[in-house]
Amino acid sequence: MNVLVTGLCTLHWGRLEYGNVGNYYIIEPFFRELHRVFPDANIFTTFQMTNEFSQREKVTCLPMDYYYSWSENDLDRALKEYAIAELFHRTGQIVETTPYIDQVLISDMIIDLSGEMWGDKANPVGKDRMLVNLLKMRTAQLLGKPTVLFAASIGPFSESRTNELAKITFENYTLVTSREQETTRLLRQNGFQINHLKEYPCPSFLFEPAKEWDMQEIYRNEKILNSPKPTIGMVVCGFNMTEPPYDKWPRMDEEYSQFALVIEHIVNDLNARVVLMSHSNGFVKEPNFKLQPGRDYPIVKQLQAVVAKRGIVNNMEDVLCIDHAYIPSQIKAIIGQFDLFVTGRMHASVASVTQNVPTVFIMHGQGSKSTKILGFSSIVGLSEYVSYPVADDMIEKIDDCFYHRNSIRDHLKPRISMIQDRARRGFDALREIMEDA
């Protein structure tokens, strides 16, 4: 059996492993669960993974341009493939082929893994990116292959030239698995037929932290453990800032004032420590690979400096910042040590709740509401702890979460176990497709 994994998560080498940490929380358990349900399958992907990952997880990486390569002819190639598939659908004949079509023809299942980009969020990543994805998936459908849109947070949809094709492609997936109820609601609202959609939690709920015995030196170096005060972790990213764009840099000190007020309250009024951290990484590939802090790091570092300049906290030693870059399993292990976690990165919240850490979810400060944050907080039963990036709202939610942290831990323990079981059933649904074929 051959399985092709492609979609909008196709990124350049290293991005899935050494960039946005949340991406890796998804990718590792995704491929491992695929091997669980299809133990004898050959798994191919257009995701550009390292040799180490490919060998360890038994995945064959295809050239990125089978799918999309940020080149001038991406759309033309996809349109050509669509025309070939349309003719095949009508006549049963393949008049011409391409590397992508060849791969589809030898595949027994094509999985579209696009995360939250299936909709308007695709195009900022690359020109015509959503249209190309739709054409690629529709090509596979017209060639008669089972296609699955897996673990998606879908929409919004405002681009008129792709909306009709999006509905046609969506309705012809053999199966769509949504990560949360907000996606289902949005699809209904936009007129999509959802009779073949099922809701399963994100594979990231299955990602494992680094082992405790491997983390002790890191904990010591970062001063994570052995404090008499409660320790509250905090992730702030560009999406939480009210001044767009999300990747604006540099930012004025005044833009951090709402978060500075929160930190001052935590230290002075709750008598707790704050550990600021990045939930994104970066890397230098040449001449020697080096992992380094990602785009969140300058934000939290400037926030720490702003708090120091304001001079309001009782003790700046209670406002720490993690300055080193760590791999995703280590980052998750660090998050698991906090007494409470405040995060503007959604998959960072998955890292915390799966370790029973009481969590406050910070909404985006610009653009549309994040369906992911609303949906994921609902899944874990913590919707009341979603806050907008306004000091009064954040402080109110943090206080309530802090004072009820023991009962929240008790609430999360059985809930997370059930969520993880259901996440695995999403992969079982893939096996059922092949059994019914």
C-alpha positions as CSV (number, residue, x, y, z in Angstrom):
1,M,0.0,0.0,0.0
2,N,1.2,3.5,-0.8
3,V,0.1,6.7,1.0
4,L,0.8,10.2,-0.3
5,V,0.8,13.0,2.3
6,T,0.8,16.5,0.8
7,G,-1.1,19.7,1.2
8,L,-0.5,23.2,2.5
9,C,1.9,22.1,5.2
10,T,4.4,21.5,2.4
11,L,7.2,23.9,3.4
12,H,10.9,24.3,2.7
13,W,13.5,22.0,4.4
14,G,13.6,22.3,8.1
15,R,10.5,24.5,8.6
16,L,8.3,21.8,10.0
17,E,11.0,20.4,12.3
18,Y,12.9,23.6,13.3
19,G,10.4,26.4,12.8
20,N,6.9,26.7,14.4
21,V,7.1,24.3,17.3
22,G,3.4,23.5,17.0
23,N,3.9,22.1,13.5
24,Y,6.2,19.5,14.9
25,Y,3.7,18.6,17.6
26,I,1.5,17.5,14.7
27,I,3.9,16.0,12.3
28,E,5.7,13.4,14.5
29,P,2.6,11.7,15.9
30,F,0.8,12.0,12.5
31,F,3.4,9.8,10.8
32,R,3.6,7.4,13.7
33,E,-0.1,6.9,13.8
34,L,-0.2,6.4,10.1
35,H,2.3,3.6,10.5
36,R,0.1,2.2,13.3
37,V,-3.0,1.9,11.2
38,F,-1.1,1.0,8.0
39,P,1.9,-1.0,9.3
40,D,3.0,-2.3,5.8
41,A,2.5,1.0,3.9
42,N,5.0,3.0,2.0
43,I,4.5,6.6,3.0
44,F,5.5,9.4,0.6
45,T,5.3,13.1,1.3
46,T,6.0,16.5,-0.3
47,F,7.0,17.8,3.2
48,Q,10.7,18.6,3.2
49,M,11.9,16.7,6.2
50,T,15.5,16.0,7.3
51,N,17.2,12.7,6.5
52,E,17.2,11.9,10.2
53,F,13.4,12.3,10.5
54,S,12.7,10.5,7.2
55,Q,14.8,7.5,8.4
56,R,13.5,7.4,11.9
57,E,9.8,7.8,10.9
58,K,10.1,5.7,7.7
59,V,8.9,8.4,5.4
60,T,10.1,9.0,1.8
61,C,10.4,12.7,0.9
62,L,9.5,13.7,-2.6
63,P,10.6,16.9,-4.4
64,M,8.6,19.9,-3.1
65,D,7.7,21.0,-6.7
66,Y,5.5,17.9,-7.1
67,Y,3.1,20.1,-5.1
68,Y,4.2,23.7,-4.8
69,S,7.6,25.4,-5.0
70,W,7.1,29.1,-4.9
71,S,7.9,29.3,-8.6
72,E,6.2,31.2,-11.4
73,N,4.8,28.0,-13.0
74,D,3.1,26.5,-9.9
75,L,-0.4,27.5,-11.0
76,D,0.2,26.6,-14.7
77,R,1.4,23.2,-13.8
78,A,-1.6,22.6,-11.5
79,L,-4.0,23.7,-14.2
80,K,-2.4,21.3,-16.6
81,E,-2.7,18.4,-14.2
82,Y,-6.3,19.3,-13.5
83,A,-7.0,19.3,-17.3
84,I,-5.3,15.9,-17.7
85,A,-7.4,14.5,-14.8
86,E,-10.6,15.9,-16.1
87,L,-10.1,14.3,-19.5
88,F,-9.3,11.0,-17.7
89,H,-12.5,11.3,-15.7
90,R,-14.5,11.7,-19.0
91,T,-12.6,9.2,-21.2
92,G,-10.6,6.9,-19.0
93,Q,-7.4,7.8,-20.8
94,I,-4.2,9.5,-19.5
95,V,-3.0,11.6,-22.4
96,E,0.0,13.1,-20.6
97,T,1.6,12.8,-17.2
98,T,3.6,14.7,-14.6
99,P,5.6,13.6,-11.5
100,Y,2.6,14.5,-9.3
101,I,0.2,12.6,-11.4
102,D,2.5,9.6,-11.5
103,Q,2.7,9.6,-7.7
104,V,-1.1,9.9,-7.4
105,L,-1.6,7.0,-9.8
106,I,0.6,4.6,-7.6
107,S,-1.0,5.8,-4.4
108,D,-3.9,4.1,-2.6
109,M,-4.7,7.2,-0.6
110,I,-3.9,10.9,-0.8
111,I,-4.0,12.8,2.5
112,D,-4.2,16.6,2.4
113,L,-2.6,17.9,5.6
114,S,-3.1,21.6,5.6
115,G,-3.7,22.6,9.2
116,E,-5.4,26.0,9.5
117,M,-4.4,27.1,6.0
118,W,-7.3,25.5,4.1
119,G,-9.0,28.8,3.2
120,D,-7.9,32.5,3.2
121,K,-4.9,31.8,5.3
122,A,-3.1,29.9,2.5
123,N,-2.4,32.8,0.2
124,P,-0.2,35.0,2.5
125,V,2.2,32.0,2.5
126,G,2.5,31.9,-1.3
127,K,0.9,33.2,-4.5
128,D,-2.2,31.3,-5.6
129,R,-1.4,28.7,-2.9
130,M,-5.0,27.9,-2.0
131,L,-6.0,27.6,-5.7
132,V,-3.0,25.3,-6.4
133,N,-3.9,23.1,-3.4
134,L,-7.5,22.8,-4.6
135,L,-6.4,21.9,-8.2
136,K,-4.0,19.3,-6.8
137,M,-6.6,17.6,-4.6
138,R,-9.3,17.8,-7.3
139,T,-6.8,16.2,-9.8
140,A,-6.4,13.2,-7.4
141,Q,-10.2,13.0,-7.0
142,L,-10.8,13.0,-10.7
143,L,-8.1,10.3,-11.1
144,G,-10.4,8.1,-8.8
145,K,-8.2,8.1,-5.7
146,P,-9.5,8.3,-2.1
147,T,-8.6,11.7,-0.7
148,V,-8.8,12.8,2.9
149,L,-8.6,16.4,4.3
150,F,-7.1,15.5,7.7
151,A,-7.0,17.4,11.0
152,A,-8.0,20.7,9.5
153,S,-9.1,24.0,10.9
154,I,-10.9,25.4,7.9
155,G,-11.7,28.9,6.6
156,P,-12.5,31.7,6.6
157,F,-13.4,32.0,2.9
158,S,-13.5,35.4,1.2
159,E,-11.8,34.8,-2.2
160,S,-14.6,34.5,-4.8
161,R,-12.4,32.9,-7.4
162,T,-11.6,29.8,-5.2
163,N,-14.8,29.5,-3.2
164,E,-16.8,27.4,-5.7
165,L,-13.8,25.1,-6.4
166,A,-13.3,24.8,-2.6
167,K,-16.9,23.6,-2.2
168,I,-16.6,21.1,-5.0
169,T,-13.2,19.7,-3.8
170,F,-14.4,19.6,-0.2
171,E,-17.5,17.7,-1.1
172,N,-15.5,15.1,-3.0
173,Y,-13.1,14.3,-0.3
174,T,-13.7,10.7,0.9
175,L,-13.4,12.0,4.4
176,V,-12.8,15.3,6.2
177,T,-11.6,15.3,9.8
178,S,-12.0,18.6,11.6
179,R,-10.0,19.4,14.7
180,E,-12.8,21.3,16.5
181,Q,-16.4,22.4,16.5
182,E,-15.7,26.0,15.4
183,T,-14.6,24.6,12.0
184,T,-17.8,22.7,11.6
185,R,-19.8,25.8,12.5
186,L,-17.9,27.9,10.0
187,L,-18.4,25.4,7.2
188,R,-22.1,25.3,7.8
189,Q,-22.2,29.1,7.8
190,N,-20.4,29.1,4.4
191,G,-22.8,26.6,2.8
192,F,-20.5,23.6,2.7
193,Q,-22.0,20.1,2.6
194,I,-20.6,18.4,5.7
195,N,-22.2,14.9,5.7
196,H,-18.8,13.3,5.3
197,L,-17.1,15.4,8.0
198,K,-16.1,13.9,11.4
199,E,-14.6,15.7,14.4
200,Y,-11.4,14.3,15.9
201,P,-8.9,16.1,18.1
202,C,-5.6,17.3,16.6
203,P,-2.7,14.7,16.4
204,S,-0.7,17.2,18.5
205,F,-2.6,15.9,21.6
206,L,-0.5,12.7,21.1
207,F,2.9,14.4,21.1
208,E,5.2,13.3,23.9
209,P,7.5,15.5,25.9
210,A,11.2,14.7,26.5
211,K,11.9,12.3,29.3
212,E,12.4,13.8,32.8
213,W,15.8,12.3,33.2
214,D,17.0,14.1,30.1
215,M,15.6,17.4,31.2
216,Q,17.2,17.9,34.7
217,E,20.2,20.0,33.5
218,I,17.9,22.2,31.4
219,Y,15.6,22.7,34.3
220,R,18.5,23.8,36.5
221,N,20.0,26.1,33.9
222,E,16.7,27.8,33.2
223,K,15.8,28.0,37.0
224,I,12.5,26.2,36.3
225,L,12.4,24.1,39.5
226,N,12.8,24.6,43.2
227,S,11.3,28.0,43.6
228,P,9.2,28.6,46.8
229,K,6.9,30.8,44.6
230,P,4.4,29.5,42.0
231,T,5.8,29.7,38.4
232,I,3.7,30.9,35.5
233,G,4.9,30.4,32.0
234,M,4.0,32.9,29.3
235,V,4.2,32.9,25.5
236,V,3.4,36.1,23.6
237,C,3.6,36.2,19.8
238,G,3.0,38.7,17.0
239,F,-0.6,37.6,16.6
240,N,-1.4,38.8,20.1
241,M,-0.3,42.3,19.4
242,T,-3.0,44.8,18.5
243,E,-0.9,46.7,16.0
244,P,-0.6,44.7,12.7
245,P,1.0,43.1,10.8
246,Y,1.7,40.1,13.0
247,D,5.4,40.1,11.9
248,K,5.9,43.8,12.4
249,W,9.4,44.6,13.6
250,P,10.6,46.6,15.4
251,R,7.8,47.4,17.8
252,M,7.5,50.4,20.1
253,D,7.7,49.7,23.9
254,E,4.2,51.1,24.3
255,E,2.8,48.2,22.3
256,Y,3.7,45.9,25.2
257,S,1.9,47.8,27.9
258,Q,-1.1,45.4,28.3
259,F,1.2,42.5,28.8
260,A,3.5,44.4,31.1
261,L,0.5,45.2,33.4
262,V,-0.3,41.5,33.5
263,I,3.3,40.5,34.5
264,E,3.4,43.2,37.2
265,H,0.1,41.9,38.6
266,I,1.4,38.3,38.6
267,V,4.6,39.2,40.4
268,N,3.3,41.8,42.8
269,D,-0.2,40.6,43.6
270,L,-0.1,36.8,43.1
271,N,3.5,36.6,44.5
272,A,4.5,34.3,41.6
273,R,7.3,34.2,39.1
274,V,6.8,34.6,35.3
275,V,8.9,32.7,32.8
276,L,8.7,34.2,29.3
277,M,9.5,31.9,26.5
278,S,9.3,31.5,22.7
279,H,7.2,28.7,21.1
280,S,8.9,29.1,17.8
281,N,12.4,28.2,16.6
282,G,14.7,29.3,13.8
283,F,17.9,27.8,12.4
284,V,21.0,28.5,10.4
285,K,21.5,25.8,7.8
286,E,24.9,26.6,6.4
287,P,27.8,26.2,6.9
288,N,26.9,24.2,10.0
289,F,23.3,23.7,11.2
290,K,22.5,25.6,14.4
291,L,19.1,25.8,16.2
292,Q,18.3,29.3,17.4
293,P,15.4,31.1,19.0
294,G,12.5,32.0,16.6
295,R,10.3,35.0,15.9
296,D,8.6,34.9,19.3
297,Y,11.9,35.4,21.1
298,P,12.5,39.1,20.3
299,I,9.0,39.8,21.4
300,V,9.2,38.2,24.8
301,K,12.7,39.6,25.3
302,Q,11.5,43.1,24.6
303,L,8.6,42.6,26.9
304,Q,11.0,41.6,29.7
305,A,13.0,44.8,29.0
306,V,9.8,46.9,29.0
307,V,8.8,45.5,32.4
308,A,12.3,46.3,33.8
309,K,12.1,49.9,32.4
310,R,8.7,50.5,34.0
311,G,10.2,49.7,37.4
312,I,6.9,48.5,38.9
313,V,7.6,44.9,39.7
314,N,8.8,44.2,43.2
315,N,11.7,42.0,42.0
316,M,12.9,41.6,38.4
317,E,14.5,38.3,39.3
318,D,10.9,37.0,39.3
319,V,10.6,37.9,35.5
320,L,12.7,35.3,33.7
321,C,13.1,34.6,30.0
322,I,14.3,31.4,28.4
323,D,17.1,32.5,26.1
324,H,18.2,29.2,24.6
325,A,16.5,27.3,21.8
326,Y,15.2,23.8,22.5
327,I,13.7,21.1,20.4
328,P,9.9,20.6,20.6
329,S,10.0,17.7,23.0
330,Q,12.2,19.7,25.4
331,I,9.9,22.8,25.0
332,K,6.9,20.7,25.9
333,A,8.7,19.2,28.9
334,I,9.5,22.7,30.2
335,I,5.9,23.8,29.8
336,G,4.9,20.8,31.9
337,Q,6.7,22.2,34.9
338,F,4.7,25.4,35.2
339,D,2.0,25.9,37.8
340,L,0.0,27.8,35.3
341,F,0.5,28.7,31.6
342,V,-0.6,31.8,29.7
343,T,-0.2,31.5,25.9
344,G,-1.0,33.2,22.7
345,R,0.2,30.2,20.7
346,M,-2.5,27.6,20.4
347,H,-0.3,24.5,20.2
348,A,1.6,25.7,23.2
349,S,-1.7,25.4,25.0
350,V,-1.9,21.8,23.8
351,A,1.5,21.2,25.3
352,S,0.3,22.5,28.6
353,V,-3.2,21.0,28.9
354,T,-1.9,17.5,27.9
355,Q,0.3,17.7,31.0
356,N,-2.6,18.9,33.1
357,V,-1.3,22.4,33.5
358,P,-4.0,25.1,34.1
359,T,-4.0,27.3,31.0
360,V,-5.2,30.8,29.9
361,F,-5.5,31.1,26.1
362,I,-4.8,34.6,24.6
363,M,-6.8,35.4,21.5
364,H,-5.4,37.2,18.5
365,G,-5.2,41.0,18.9
366,Q,-5.7,41.6,15.2
367,G,-7.7,40.1,12.3
368,S,-10.5,37.6,12.7
369,K,-11.1,35.5,15.8
370,S,-9.0,32.3,15.9
371,T,-11.3,29.4,15.4
372,K,-8.4,27.2,16.6
373,I,-8.2,28.8,20.0
374,L,-12.0,28.9,20.5
375,G,-12.3,25.3,19.3
376,F,-9.3,23.8,21.2
377,S,-10.2,25.5,24.5
378,S,-13.7,24.1,24.2
379,I,-12.4,20.6,23.5
380,V,-10.5,20.6,26.8
381,G,-13.4,22.2,28.7
382,L,-11.6,25.5,29.5
383,S,-13.5,28.0,27.3
384,E,-14.0,30.3,30.2
385,Y,-10.2,30.9,30.2
386,V,-10.0,32.4,26.7
387,S,-9.0,36.1,27.0
388,Y,-8.5,38.9,24.6
389,P,-5.0,40.7,24.9
390,V,-6.4,43.4,27.1
391,A,-4.9,43.7,30.6
392,D,-8.2,43.7,32.5
393,D,-9.5,40.6,30.7
394,M,-6.2,38.7,30.9
395,I,-5.8,39.5,34.7
396,E,-9.4,38.4,35.4
397,K,-8.9,35.1,33.6
398,I,-5.4,34.5,35.1
399,D,-6.7,35.2,38.6
400,D,-9.6,32.8,38.3
401,C,-7.4,30.1,36.7
402,F,-4.7,30.6,39.4
403,Y,-7.1,30.3,42.3
404,H,-8.7,27.2,40.8
405,R,-5.6,25.6,39.5
406,N,-5.9,22.4,41.6
407,S,-9.4,21.7,40.5
408,I,-8.5,22.5,36.9
409,R,-5.7,19.9,37.1
410,D,-8.2,17.3,38.4
411,H,-10.6,18.2,35.6
412,L,-7.9,17.8,32.9
413,K,-6.5,14.4,33.9
414,P,-9.5,12.3,32.7
415,R,-10.4,14.7,30.0
416,I,-7.1,14.5,28.2
417,S,-7.0,10.8,28.3
418,M,-10.4,10.7,26.5
419,I,-9.2,13.3,24.0
420,Q,-6.1,11.3,23.1
421,D,-8.2,8.2,22.6
422,R,-10.4,10.1,20.2
423,A,-7.4,11.5,18.4
424,R,-6.3,8.0,17.7
425,R,-9.7,7.1,16.4
426,G,-9.2,9.7,13.7
427,F,-6.5,7.5,12.3
428,D,-8.6,4.4,12.7
429,A,-11.1,6.2,10.4
430,L,-8.4,6.2,7.6
431,R,-8.0,2.4,7.9
432,E,-11.8,2.0,7.7
433,I,-11.7,3.8,4.3
434,M,-9.4,1.2,2.9
435,E,-11.3,-1.7,4.4
436,D,-14.5,-0.4,2.8
437,A,-12.8,0.2,-0.6
